């Protein structure tokens, strides 16, 4: 597949170089070829090549919205600060189309712009970055205001995207993130609960598809891949919900989410370390000790890693609690 794509891309490039005087039909076919190849490269994670195909296609048709959309997502996935800024400009151009992918893309871009401002503020506070501004504190405040402004816009865009696709994992997950960034813990948990409910329903559907008789090998591979991705996303949603519940002092509910995360992925070490802390906070030192032992036993971290050292300290605290009961 990769070699075939490369040959096609080179052929399209050669044709484009000699594109003067071509017919309208030939031009249309060229643009379609660049678009298809760009989409395939994007699907393979070859974002540089996808972007290159978009550039060639847009030379022939500068207003082509399909190519602009693929280019915007390719730049966003590539992820440099300059790429994100360019992606945001493209996504803004595409808002008039009403395309769900353009709305979602702009929501993610503005979320990341907010993160850039927030990181800049933190670096100024810590002294990692020096500013020549006459009032350094004002610069920090300005950065923080810009971050909040960007995240507020991002939330509005995610809500707009949700109107089109109410079961979208990416949209619901985005709403969880921006509410957390805006320090709206209760709202973030509400969105996370919706994310868990919809993802569970979708995962159940794909697991049922796997039990159907007569499915082809190709279908089985696709269904298993979808189920695997959903299981990973659902596990992380439960982990996030547990953290949010702890922040809201809802430890019993946090424990339910951690139990669910472990049931989905029993080989994930950090699930046990987090559950151990919650068990300790609930006054269950013996249960916490069992989780600490499990975490240490399956973790691949170096013994001197801070997480392992933290686990040993938690173990001592739990042992002391157990002795005092």
C-alpha positions as CSV (number, residue, x, y, z in Angstrom):
1,X,0.0,0.0,0.0
2,X,2.7,2.5,1.0
3,X,4.8,1.8,-2.2
4,X,1.7,2.2,-4.3
5,X,0.8,5.5,-2.6
6,X,4.3,6.8,-3.2
7,X,4.2,5.9,-6.9
8,X,0.8,7.6,-7.2
9,X,2.0,10.7,-5.4
10,X,5.1,11.0,-7.6
11,X,3.0,10.5,-10.7
12,X,0.6,13.3,-9.6
13,X,3.5,15.5,-8.8
14,X,4.9,15.1,-12.3
15,X,1.5,15.7,-13.9
16,X,1.0,18.8,-11.8
17,X,4.4,20.3,-12.9
18,X,3.1,20.1,-16.4
19,X,-0.4,21.2,-15.6
20,X,-0.5,24.3,-17.8
21,X,-2.9,23.9,-20.7
22,X,-4.6,20.8,-19.3
23,X,-8.4,20.4,-19.7
24,X,-10.9,21.0,-17.0
25,X,-11.6,17.3,-16.8
26,X,-7.8,16.6,-16.4
27,X,-7.6,19.2,-13.7
28,X,-10.6,17.8,-11.8
29,X,-9.0,14.3,-11.9
30,X,-5.7,15.7,-10.6
31,X,-7.4,17.4,-7.7
32,X,-9.3,14.3,-6.9
33,X,-6.1,12.3,-7.0
34,X,-4.3,14.7,-4.6
35,X,-7.3,14.7,-2.3
36,X,-7.5,10.9,-2.1
37,X,-3.8,10.4,-1.7
38,X,-3.7,13.1,1.1
39,X,-6.6,11.4,2.9
40,X,-4.8,8.0,2.7
41,X,-1.5,9.4,3.9
42,X,-3.4,11.1,6.8
43,X,-5.0,7.8,7.7
44,X,-1.6,6.2,7.9
45,X,-0.3,9.0,10.1
46,X,2.0,10.4,7.4
47,X,1.1,14.0,8.1
48,X,4.0,15.6,6.3
49,X,3.1,13.7,3.1
50,X,-0.6,14.4,3.5
51,X,0.2,18.1,3.8
52,X,2.5,18.0,0.7
53,X,-0.4,16.5,-1.3
54,X,-2.7,19.2,-0.1
55,X,-0.3,21.9,-1.1
56,X,-0.1,20.5,-4.6
57,X,-3.8,20.2,-4.9
58,X,-4.5,23.7,-3.6
59,X,-2.1,25.1,-6.2
60,X,-4.6,23.9,-8.7
61,X,-7.7,24.8,-6.7
62,X,-7.0,27.3,-3.9
63,X,-10.6,27.3,-2.6
64,X,-11.0,23.5,-2.4
65,X,-12.6,23.0,1.0
66,X,-11.9,19.2,1.2
67,X,-8.1,19.8,0.7
68,X,-8.1,22.6,3.2
69,X,-9.8,20.3,5.8
70,X,-7.3,17.5,5.3
71,X,-4.4,20.1,5.4
72,X,-5.8,21.6,8.6
73,X,-6.0,18.3,10.4
74,X,-2.6,17.2,9.1
75,X,-1.0,20.4,10.5
76,X,-2.9,19.9,13.8
77,X,-1.8,16.3,14.1
78,X,1.8,17.4,13.3
79,X,1.5,19.6,16.3
80,X,4.2,22.3,16.4
81,X,3.1,25.7,17.7
82,X,3.3,27.1,14.1
83,X,1.3,24.2,12.8
84,X,-1.5,24.7,15.3
85,X,-1.7,28.4,14.5
86,X,-1.9,27.6,10.8
87,X,-4.5,24.8,11.4
88,X,-6.6,27.3,13.4
89,X,-6.6,29.8,10.6
90,X,-7.7,27.1,8.1
91,X,-10.4,25.8,10.4
92,X,-11.8,29.3,10.9
93,X,-12.0,29.7,7.1
94,X,-14.0,26.5,7.0
95,X,-16.6,27.4,9.6
96,X,-18.9,28.7,6.9
97,X,-19.2,25.2,5.6
98,X,-20.8,23.9,8.8
99,X,-18.8,20.8,8.5
100,X,-18.6,18.9,11.8
101,X,-14.9,18.1,11.3
102,X,-14.1,21.8,10.8
103,X,-16.0,22.7,14.0
104,X,-14.3,19.9,16.0
105,X,-10.9,20.9,14.6
106,X,-11.3,24.5,15.6
107,X,-12.5,23.4,19.1
108,X,-9.3,21.4,19.5
109,X,-7.1,24.2,18.0
110,X,-8.4,26.8,20.4
111,X,-8.1,24.4,23.3
112,X,-4.4,23.9,22.5
113,X,-3.9,27.7,22.0
114,X,-5.2,28.1,25.6
115,X,-2.7,25.5,26.8
116,X,0.1,27.4,25.1
117,X,-0.8,30.6,26.9
118,X,-1.2,28.7,30.2
119,X,2.2,27.1,29.8
120,X,3.7,30.4,29.0
121,X,2.3,31.9,32.2
122,X,3.6,29.0,34.3
123,X,7.1,29.4,32.7
124,X,7.1,33.1,33.6
125,X,6.0,32.3,37.1
126,X,8.8,29.7,37.6
127,X,11.5,31.8,36.0
128,X,12.0,29.4,33.1
129,X,11.1,32.2,30.7
130,X,12.1,35.8,31.1
131,X,9.9,38.7,29.8
132,X,11.1,42.1,28.8
133,X,7.7,43.6,29.7
134,X,7.7,46.6,32.0
135,X,5.2,44.8,34.3
136,X,6.0,41.0,34.4
137,X,3.0,40.3,36.6
138,X,0.7,42.0,34.0
139,X,2.1,39.8,31.3
140,X,1.4,36.7,33.4
141,X,-2.2,37.9,34.0
142,X,-2.6,38.6,30.3
143,X,-1.5,35.1,29.4
144,X,-3.9,33.6,31.9
145,X,-6.8,35.7,30.6
146,X,-6.0,34.7,27.0
147,X,-5.9,31.0,28.1
148,X,-9.4,31.3,29.7
149,X,-10.7,33.2,26.6
150,X,-9.4,30.4,24.3
151,X,-10.9,27.6,26.5
152,X,-14.2,29.4,26.7
153,X,-14.4,29.6,22.9
154,X,-13.3,26.0,22.7
155,X,-16.2,24.9,25.0
156,X,-18.7,26.8,22.8
157,X,-17.3,25.1,19.7
158,X,-17.5,21.6,21.3
159,X,-21.1,22.3,22.3
160,X,-21.8,23.3,18.7
161,X,-20.2,20.1,17.4
162,X,-22.3,18.1,19.9
163,X,-25.4,19.4,18.3
164,X,-24.4,17.5,15.1
165,X,-23.0,14.4,16.7
166,X,-24.3,13.8,20.2
167,X,-22.5,10.5,20.7
168,X,-19.1,11.7,19.5
169,X,-16.3,10.4,21.8
170,X,-14.0,13.2,20.7
171,X,-16.5,16.0,21.4
172,X,-17.5,14.6,24.8
173,X,-13.9,14.1,25.8
174,X,-13.1,17.6,24.6
175,X,-15.8,19.0,26.9
176,X,-14.4,17.1,29.8
177,X,-10.9,18.5,29.2
178,X,-12.0,22.2,28.7
179,X,-14.2,22.1,31.8
180,X,-11.2,20.8,33.8
181,X,-9.0,23.5,32.3
182,X,-11.6,26.1,33.3
183,X,-11.6,24.5,36.8
184,X,-15.3,23.6,36.5
185,X,-14.9,20.2,38.2
186,X,-18.6,19.3,38.7
187,X,-19.4,20.2,35.0
188,X,-16.4,18.1,33.9
189,X,-17.7,15.2,35.8
190,X,-21.1,15.5,34.3
191,X,-19.6,15.4,30.8
192,X,-17.4,12.5,31.8
193,X,-20.4,10.5,33.0
194,X,-22.1,11.1,29.6
195,X,-18.9,10.0,27.9
196,X,-18.8,6.8,29.9
197,X,-22.4,6.0,29.2
198,X,-22.2,6.6,25.5
199,X,-18.9,4.8,25.1
200,X,-20.1,1.8,27.1
201,X,-23.2,1.6,24.9
202,X,-21.0,1.7,21.7
203,X,-18.5,-0.9,23.1
204,X,-21.4,-3.2,23.9
205,X,-22.6,-2.9,20.3
206,X,-19.2,-3.8,18.9
207,X,-18.8,-6.7,21.3
208,X,-22.2,-8.0,20.1
209,X,-21.1,-7.7,16.5
210,X,-18.1,-9.9,17.3
211,X,-20.6,-12.6,18.5
212,X,-22.5,-12.6,15.2
213,X,-22.3,-15.8,13.2
214,X,-20.8,-15.7,9.7
215,X,-18.7,-12.5,10.1
216,X,-15.7,-12.3,7.8
217,X,-12.1,-12.1,8.9
218,X,-11.9,-8.5,7.7
219,X,-15.0,-7.6,9.8
220,X,-13.7,-9.4,12.8
221,X,-10.4,-7.5,12.6
222,X,-12.3,-4.2,12.3
223,X,-14.6,-4.9,15.2
224,X,-11.8,-6.1,17.4
225,X,-9.8,-2.9,16.6
226,X,-12.9,-0.7,17.4
227,X,-13.6,-2.6,20.6
228,X,-9.9,-2.2,21.7
229,X,-9.9,1.5,21.0
230,X,-13.1,2.0,22.9
231,X,-12.0,-0.1,25.8
232,X,-8.9,2.1,26.1
233,X,-10.9,5.3,25.9
234,X,-13.4,4.0,28.4
235,X,-10.7,3.0,30.9
236,X,-9.2,6.5,30.7
237,X,-12.7,8.1,31.1
238,X,-13.2,6.1,34.3
239,X,-9.7,7.1,35.6
240,X,-10.5,10.8,34.9
241,X,-13.9,10.4,36.6
242,X,-12.2,8.9,39.7
243,X,-9.8,11.9,39.9
244,X,-12.7,14.4,39.5
245,X,-14.7,12.5,42.2
246,X,-11.8,12.7,44.6
247,X,-11.6,16.5,44.0
248,X,-15.2,16.7,44.9
249,X,-14.7,14.6,48.0
250,X,-16.8,11.7,46.5
251,X,-14.5,8.9,47.4
252,X,-17.0,6.1,47.3
253,X,-17.9,7.1,43.7
254,X,-14.2,7.4,42.8
255,X,-13.8,3.8,44.0
256,X,-16.6,2.6,41.7
257,X,-14.9,4.3,38.7
258,X,-11.5,2.7,39.6
259,X,-13.1,-0.7,40.0
260,X,-14.6,-0.3,36.6
261,X,-11.2,0.8,35.1
262,X,-9.5,-2.2,36.6
263,X,-12.2,-4.6,35.3
264,X,-11.7,-3.2,31.8
265,X,-7.9,-3.3,32.0
266,X,-6.5,-5.3,34.9
267,X,-2.9,-4.9,33.7
268,X,-2.8,-1.1,34.1
269,X,-0.5,-0.4,37.1
270,X,-1.6,3.2,37.9
271,X,-5.2,2.1,38.4
272,X,-4.1,0.1,41.5
273,X,-2.0,2.9,42.9
274,X,-4.9,5.4,42.6
275,X,-7.3,2.9,44.1
276,X,-4.9,2.3,47.0
277,X,-4.9,6.0,47.8
278,X,-8.7,6.1,47.7
279,X,-9.0,3.0,49.9
280,X,-6.7,4.6,52.4
281,X,-8.7,7.8,52.4
282,X,-11.8,5.7,53.0
283,X,-10.2,4.0,56.0
284,X,-9.5,0.7,54.4
285,X,-5.7,0.2,54.9
286,X,-5.7,-3.6,54.3
287,X,-7.4,-3.2,50.9
288,X,-5.1,-0.3,50.1
289,X,-2.1,-2.5,51.0
290,X,-3.3,-5.2,48.5
291,X,-3.5,-2.6,45.7
292,X,-0.1,-1.3,46.6
293,X,1.4,-4.8,46.3
294,X,-0.3,-5.3,43.0
295,X,0.9,-1.9,41.7
296,X,4.5,-2.6,42.7
297,X,4.3,-6.2,41.4
298,X,3.2,-5.3,37.8
299,X,4.8,-1.9,37.4
300,X,7.8,-1.7,35.0
301,X,9.1,1.5,36.6
302,X,12.6,1.8,38.1
303,X,12.6,1.2,41.9
304,X,13.8,4.8,42.3
305,X,11.0,6.3,40.2
306,X,8.9,8.8,42.2
307,X,5.7,6.8,41.7
308,X,7.4,3.7,43.2
309,X,8.8,5.7,46.1
310,X,5.4,7.2,46.7
311,X,3.9,3.7,46.8
312,X,6.4,2.6,49.4
313,X,5.5,5.7,51.6
314,X,1.8,5.0,51.2
315,X,2.5,1.4,52.2
316,X,4.1,2.5,55.4
317,X,1.2,4.8,56.2
318,X,-1.3,2.0,55.5
319,X,0.6,-0.5,57.7
320,X,0.6,2.0,60.5
321,X,-3.1,2.5,60.1
322,X,-3.8,-1.2,60.1
323,X,-1.8,-1.7,63.3
324,X,-3.8,1.1,65.0
325,X,-7.2,-0.5,64.1
